[in-house]
Amino acid sequence: MNEAQTAATAEQPTIADFARTFRRIQAEIHKVIIGHEQAVEELLSALFAGGHVLIEGVPGTGKTTLVKTLGLALNLSFNRIQFTVDLMPADITGTRVILSGADGRREFSFQPGPIFCHILLGDEINRATPKTQSALLEAMAELQVTVSGTTYPLAPPYFVMATLNPIEMEGTYPLPEAQLDRFLFKVRLGYPGEEELVRIISSTTGPAEAGVEPVFEPAEAAQRIEALKRLVREVIVAPPIEQYAARMVRATQPANSRVLGDMHAPIQVDAVNRYVSFGASPRGALALILGAKVRAMLDGRANIAYDDIDRVAPAALDHRIMLNYAAQSDNVDAARIVEQVVKAVRATRA
Amino acid sequence: MAPGWDHVSESRRDEQKLWLILFKIKGVRSRLNFLALQHWLCSTMALLIGAVGLTFLAAATFGPLTFLGVAIFLMLAAIAGIVRETRVARAMRASGARAAAIADERSQMKGRLTTVLALAGTPKRSPLWAYLVEDTYGRRDDYEPSRIEPRWMSRAVLPLLASILLAALTLPFARFSQARRRIAPPTGAGAPGQITADIRNLDIRPADPALQPNAEIYADPETLRKLEDKLASAENSDRNSGRGLSKLLNKARDFADAFQDKLTGRNSNDRQPTRLRLTDSNPGQSAKPNRGAANPGKSPSTNGGGNGLADNSQPGASGPAQPGAAQKSQPPITSLPAQQADELAANNPAPPASGPDQAQRGADRSSDAGGAGNANVGNGSNHGSGSEPANLFGPESAQPLGSDSFKIAIEAEPSDEASSPGSPAYVPPKVRVPLNSNQYPDQPLARASVPADDENTIKRVFER
């Protein structure tokens, strides 16, 4: 492939290109990550939809490895921040330090923090204080960092993956709702099955390590990924599908007059009214549509279908639903609520 | 061809493909709507035909009030069913978007048709629009209307056929039932002209309103005048007592009866009339209305039969039906001189047996009498002396008749035509008549010589 052809492909990829690239990245990741097919697909979907991912899983399930492998496969710059309780925002964003020049002159100069990269892994993000966690907000939402009154843009593509450890809650700080809402998907990594575990053992304890081959050349990686992301945005959404997504998000909102005023959702789900304090925000609807667009392209379609919305609903809505004490006492999790919401809304299809 | 023309022709081809996709969606919609229309028509017809068939069946089977209840229930059920089916048909009706969604679902097109239809009229289209149209067009065989909805006939045809079958079975059954009723003689219908009653012993009681007037009364003018007085008096007393629900019930019964007759084609005039010769044993004294009989539950009857009748009378019929029945069911009153009336009553021949049952009953009666084979043996209840007609009633007796009266039940209607099955049977009014000169107190018929005209007939019956 000559340079001109490469440029053309980068500028105007087709749906087939997208699906092919996606599957190739997936395959590279699965050289290292055994199992977790759905998690990997959701991770990549979030990447191409232009969102960020919150990965939740018990220790040892390959969260960090997954993110590192993704960075290697995409051939993009990759940084990792281990969040601890004493981590400061400046440790993430960077700070101005006094540097001496060649002429001996000293001046303040901005030293970028680890946030300046394409792929950022915030490991155990809930161990840092909310102040430090919120240092990521601007970067995630606006792809820029402001330090000492100066705004520094981040180079696209910018992809944040934060991991959460759900079992060691001592000394942790639950993520603020505003920050949770900025993650497009929440991906759950469970324990692997027996067969998968055997494969993990044999592939990681041997002398040879699985090598991940980058899918993109370093020079064109960012450009091509951005082109694919633009293509995703072009996927056609029919008005009934948009209404369906909106209906689904509304159905997650309980009949709470304090929040909703008189605009109660037409679809009332019992479990929502009983266990949910606050439902999904409009960002939830965007997440549904964007995730569905990626799924449609993977299926070789230029349009999204109802099933695409249903499929991405758990990952897109799970972390956006705030449960109340009744849910905790009844041991009801958000996944079950979303399941019932999807079931109720599915019945209203045209 | 110039590059510009290529673009135009390509654009036109895209439009043609889009048109074809939309045309197929339209075809799917037409099929779905045609089926919805069929469903509505067939199910509505099925409900109507079924309800009409069952109404006919009820008309042939039940009494008036039950029939009315069943008919109302059927009518309400049919209306409810039609409303429901109309709603179902409306829900089945497909708009363009719904037809596209159904086609998407049934052909695994995954929203392509819905999207194409929704955005076909949008001027600003996505760069992927051409891809979508091409992709959808390429799968056009999958959403052929005949594949999306292969049926041409709605399944609602089956209930329609079933209801037609039901109606086809019901109508002959109703006719058969009606014919059987015509053939069967009215229960207890006595031979016309043989009933004689004294007006003083005549109890005027409420008739079953379901029954049509079917009696002819012959009497001299004086007796008839007394009868009219009696009727008027009974009507007055009833007017004071009968109101409200029972009146309404009677109206309903009348209506149901008329409707039932209309449905079954039954004619009340077909029935054999009961002929009653009314006499006045005490012509000089005006006949006092028998209050006990007119309102038997309130005052004791003078003849003792009133109480029994009152006990057996139907609650629904005891009140307002009395004057109504007396007025509506007023028998054809013929004013004749006493002598002429007697002659008519005596000469009016009994109608021939209208069916095998009646003939059989006559034979049975004769055989009962003849079975004893020994006239005047026993307590006098056996009048027969074998099959010899001359001795059938035994020799004419000169034994003086007592002054006691006996009761004759005039059953104006067959008892199986009671208002409703299972309800207390209608007890016909009883009249108390004095015994004639040839009658014994405990014998319904006085011994007499067999009429010469009937000799051969009786002989033939007993020889068979």
Interface residues (C-beta under 8 A of the other chain):
Chain A: T14 I15 E234 V235 I236 V237 A238 P239 P240 I241 A296 D299 G300 R301 A302 N303 I304 A305 Y306 D307 D308 R349 A350
Chain B: A97 R98 A101 D104 K110 G111 R112 T114 T115 V116 L117 A118 L119 S126 P127 L128 W129 Y131 L132 D135
